[in-house]
Amino acid sequence: MKRKKRITNTICYVVLILMSIIWLFPFVGLVLQSFRGESGGMVAYLVPKEWSLKNYQYLFGGDGKFLKWYGNTLTIALFVSLLQTLVVICVSYALSRMRFRGRKALMNIWLVLGMFPGFLTMICLYFLLKTLGLTEAGAVPGLILISVASSGMGYYVCKGYFDTIPKALDEAAIIDGATRAQILYKMVIPMSKPIIIYTALVAFMAPWCDYIFASYVAFGYERGYNVAVAMTRWVWTNDYQGFFTRFCAGGILVAIPVTILFMCLQKYYVEGVTGGAVKG
Amino acid sequence: MDEVKRGNAVSRFFRVLGKDLREIGQTFVQGDWKTKISFLVMGFGQLCRGQIVRGLAMLAMEVGLLYFTFGFGWQYLSKLLTLGTVETHKEGRVTVYGDNSFFILLYGILAVVAILALIYLWRVNLRQNREAEGLLARGKRLPSNRSDLASLLDKNFDKTLLALPVLGIFIFTVVPIIFMICIAFTNYDVTHQPPSKLFSWVGLENFKTLFGIGGEGFGGTFFYVLGWTLIWAFFATFLTYFLGMAVAILINKKEIKYKKLWRTILVMTIAVPQFVSLLYVGKMFAADGLVNAYLLKWGWIKTAIPFWTNATYARILIIVINLWIGIPYTMLIVTGLLMNIPAELYESARIDGANAFQTFRKITLPYMLFVTGPFLLTQFIGNLNNFNVIFLLNQGNPKSLQLSKNAGATDLLVTWLYKMTINDSNYKIAAVIGIMVFLVTAIISLVVYNTMPSVKDEEGFQ
């Protein structure tokens, strides 16, 4: 019996170690390639023959484009994270705590709207932004506007959390003379820290991956790119004049802060996705 | 049953409308002169009765909407039925700009929306007048300006909170969707591009093109892409789900140490932005990529495996790589839920002599399916529209001559839509595909949602 158990455990550990290798392999490769001195695309060996920092030097030095792109993405991510969280809190509070005419209808309409694929409206949004002067040179504020404008529809997880806060607390506060606004920022927000952090974290991470719309809005205007657009172009240019290893280096620079932030706030992320999964 | 319901909805609509019209008439007939002027100048009655905040708000909105509709929108609205008749042309050496169908449609829709908003506000304005008159007639005091403003933070706080989000969604989601649905009924494509060319209404022409088999029709390609979209969504959802659950249970085993370490390693794929990880992994499997290079070096294969250029390989590989992305996500969720299963259930199963597999099949799995039903549905819908994985890995390739319009073997409907928009400027067909994606999503959601155990029987596991 004991021997059987030990064998099962060994198998379990072997599976876990194998999985860890598969899961970490691309990241290890990415790090190693970013220090590779030889130019060219992907090569047939993992450990570089010549170690060098020239890929990173290119990113920081030279024309400073990468720093501009990085700054663009960081700006977008910070603003989107802040504003989107505000919008989601407002919408969730109204839908969770208040009863007004058309509440159910509003929720149903938003549910149906969510079933349209996002890229369908791309051209139309582009021209709306263009009318406002927010394309190309104005790509950064334009992208922030688009992300924030429709964020109210992503209220599900947050509202689900607000729903679990007992209504009796609201009633007690109202008897004590608190207004609805005071209930929101004195009671509900302090009690919902995990879900607010989750909302902000998810909103912060999304712009780093935004390729499709960002490439459309900033089309042809290099200084308006975000890192995803610029570096995807590096990989796809197919002239391997060192751009592949530069992509790896840039990828590391993008991944490190986002990953560290994620790992620090992982607890809240898990709480958010689990709650969201159960409530739908 | 549905017929009856719909009949009720229609008759209810007309009943409400009739009641509304009668009330409007009564408001006019029974109202004093202040109310009567309010029919034309919104907010007039409120202003006269001292409700300055309400009155000014109404007046400002009326002026704003009227100015937008007639000062700006009218030139577009009047051409909405034809989408413009004067093409941009040259008179001698001077270019004369004609109508721009795109802006006619877009601003025409906005003007219609503005008119609807105006009608609604007008109705609210009348109701406020009537209420105020009623209150005064009964000798009561009207709510003061101060209490009107204060109620925006208390009783009417929902309006304050929702005003901006609803407006944002309206302008940047609802109007564009209406616009694109309209595009599906026009001939807006590369040969009809404003500002130099006009486009016009063509009815159901584009739907015929998309479904038509043979000749000019895209029917064959459409059903091919739709088929793969469904296959992909099925495997991407359920393989990830069950394997993710297996991993979660494995890590959760009592005997396994360093639980946190294993989880953290897996979660890396969620943390690292996908455009970095997926682009790199995609390159790894290219013909000159790392995987082929090592297999060749070790002598396991003679020639490079065409991972991305063979349709079948590409499809399998995409599903496998998606496991790499998806398993950690399911694992996180399942880990959180496993703790909620009452330990007594396992205890009594153990006493009854059930083995590990039996406890899984009889306790864990039913519980998980019950609790995560909505999650599976959203995952499935998400995968139908999973742009990033497909596009960053191999852009929907390999292309095939049998497929029209650049479609490839791993293209989903959304990536095909994207290619139509970007590469071909074939907006009309892209719009039709978008509507099809919506229909598929809506039908699946409706059918699944209505058969889900957690919806039918909410108390099942409580």
Chai-1 contact restraints between the chains, C-beta under 6 A:
chainA,res_idxA,chainB,res_idxB,connection_type,confidence,min_distance_angstrom,max_distance_angstrom,comment,restraint_id
A,N9,B,E255,contact,1.0,0.0,6.0,A-B,restraint_1
A,C12,B,L250,contact,1.0,0.0,6.0,A-B,restraint_2
A,L16,B,W262,contact,1.0,0.0,6.0,A-B,restraint_3
A,S20,B,I265,contact,1.0,0.0,6.0,A-B,restraint_4
A,W23,B,I265,contact,1.0,0.0,6.0,A-B,restraint_5
A,W23,B,L266,contact,1.0,0.0,6.0,A-B,restraint_6
A,P26,B,Y280,contact,1.0,0.0,6.0,A-B,restraint_7
A,P26,B,V281,contact,1.0,0.0,6.0,A-B,restraint_8
A,L30,B,Y280,contact,1.0,0.0,6.0,A-B,restraint_9
A,M42,B,K283,contact,1.0,0.0,6.0,A-B,restraint_10
A,M42,B,G289,contact,1.0,0.0,6.0,A-B,restraint_11
A,M42,B,L290,contact,1.0,0.0,6.0,A-B,restraint_12
A,A44,B,A293,contact,1.0,0.0,6.0,A-B,restraint_13
A,V87,B,P165,contact,1.0,0.0,6.0,A-B,restraint_14
A,C90,B,L161,contact,1.0,0.0,6.0,A-B,restraint_15
A,V91,B,P165,contact,1.0,0.0,6.0,A-B,restraint_16
A,A94,B,D158,contact,1.0,0.0,6.0,A-B,restraint_17
A,A94,B,L161,contact,1.0,0.0,6.0,A-B,restraint_18
A,A94,B,L162,contact,1.0,0.0,6.0,A-B,restraint_19
A,M98,B,D158,contact,1.0,0.0,6.0,A-B,restraint_20
A,F100,B,D158,contact,1.0,0.0,6.0,A-B,restraint_21
A,L113,B,T173,contact,1.0,0.0,6.0,A-B,restraint_22
A,M115,B,F438,contact,1.0,0.0,6.0,A-B,restraint_23
A,M115,B,T441,contact,1.0,0.0,6.0,A-B,restraint_24
A,M115,B,A442,contact,1.0,0.0,6.0,A-B,restraint_25
A,F116,B,I177,contact,1.0,0.0,6.0,A-B,restraint_26
A,F116,B,F438,contact,1.0,0.0,6.0,A-B,restraint_27
A,P117,B,N385,contact,1.0,0.0,6.0,A-B,restraint_28
A,P117,B,V414,contact,1.0,0.0,6.0,A-B,restraint_29
A,P117,B,G434,contact,1.0,0.0,6.0,A-B,restraint_30
A,P117,B,V437,contact,1.0,0.0,6.0,A-B,restraint_31
A,F119,B,L417,contact,1.0,0.0,6.0,A-B,restraint_32
A,F119,B,Y418,contact,1.0,0.0,6.0,A-B,restraint_33
A,L120,B,M180,contact,1.0,0.0,6.0,A-B,restraint_34
A,L120,B,G434,contact,1.0,0.0,6.0,A-B,restraint_35
A,T121,B,P176,contact,1.0,0.0,6.0,A-B,restraint_36
A,T121,B,I177,contact,1.0,0.0,6.0,A-B,restraint_37
A,T121,B,M180,contact,1.0,0.0,6.0,A-B,restraint_38
A,C124,B,P176,contact,1.0,0.0,6.0,A-B,restraint_39
A,C124,B,F179,contact,1.0,0.0,6.0,A-B,restraint_40
A,L125,B,P176,contact,1.0,0.0,6.0,A-B,restraint_41
A,A149,B,G168,contact,1.0,0.0,6.0,A-B,restraint_42
A,A149,B,F172,contact,1.0,0.0,6.0,A-B,restraint_43
A,S150,B,I169,contact,1.0,0.0,6.0,A-B,restraint_44
A,S150,B,F172,contact,1.0,0.0,6.0,A-B,restraint_45
A,S150,B,T173,contact,1.0,0.0,6.0,A-B,restraint_46
A,G152,B,P165,contact,1.0,0.0,6.0,A-B,restraint_47
A,G152,B,I169,contact,1.0,0.0,6.0,A-B,restraint_48
A,T179,B,L153,contact,1.0,0.0,6.0,A-B,restraint_49
A,T179,B,D154,contact,1.0,0.0,6.0,A-B,restraint_50
A,R180,B,D154,contact,1.0,0.0,6.0,A-B,restraint_51
A,R180,B,F157,contact,1.0,0.0,6.0,A-B,restraint_52
A,A181,B,L153,contact,1.0,0.0,6.0,A-B,restraint_53
A,A181,B,F157,contact,1.0,0.0,6.0,A-B,restraint_54
A,W208,B,P273,contact,1.0,0.0,6.0,A-B,restraint_55
A,C209,B,P273,contact,1.0,0.0,6.0,A-B,restraint_56
A,C209,B,Q274,contact,1.0,0.0,6.0,A-B,restraint_57
A,C209,B,F275,contact,1.0,0.0,6.0,A-B,restraint_58
A,Y211,B,F275,contact,1.0,0.0,6.0,A-B,restraint_59
A,A228,B,F275,contact,1.0,0.0,6.0,A-B,restraint_60
A,V235,B,L279,contact,1.0,0.0,6.0,A-B,restraint_61
A,G251,B,V276,contact,1.0,0.0,6.0,A-B,restraint_62
A,V254,B,P273,contact,1.0,0.0,6.0,A-B,restraint_63
A,V254,B,V276,contact,1.0,0.0,6.0,A-B,restraint_64
A,A255,B,V272,contact,1.0,0.0,6.0,A-B,restraint_65
A,A255,B,V276,contact,1.0,0.0,6.0,A-B,restraint_66
A,V258,B,P273,contact,1.0,0.0,6.0,A-B,restraint_67
A,T259,B,A271,contact,1.0,0.0,6.0,A-B,restraint_68
A,T259,B,V272,contact,1.0,0.0,6.0,A-B,restraint_69
A,F262,B,A271,contact,1.0,0.0,6.0,A-B,restraint_70
A,V270,B,L332,contact,1.0,0.0,6.0,A-B,restraint_71
A,V270,B,G336,contact,1.0,0.0,6.0,A-B,restraint_72
A,V273,B,L332,contact,1.0,0.0,6.0,A-B,restraint_73
A,V273,B,I333,contact,1.0,0.0,6.0,A-B,restraint_74
A,T274,B,I333,contact,1.0,0.0,6.0,A-B,restraint_75
A,T274,B,G336,contact,1.0,0.0,6.0,A-B,restraint_76
A,A277,B,I333,contact,1.0,0.0,6.0,A-B,restraint_77
A,A277,B,T372,contact,1.0,0.0,6.0,A-B,restraint_78
A,A277,B,F375,contact,1.0,0.0,6.0,A-B,restraint_79
A,V278,B,V371,contact,1.0,0.0,6.0,A-B,restraint_80
A,G280,B,P374,contact,1.0,0.0,6.0,A-B,restraint_81
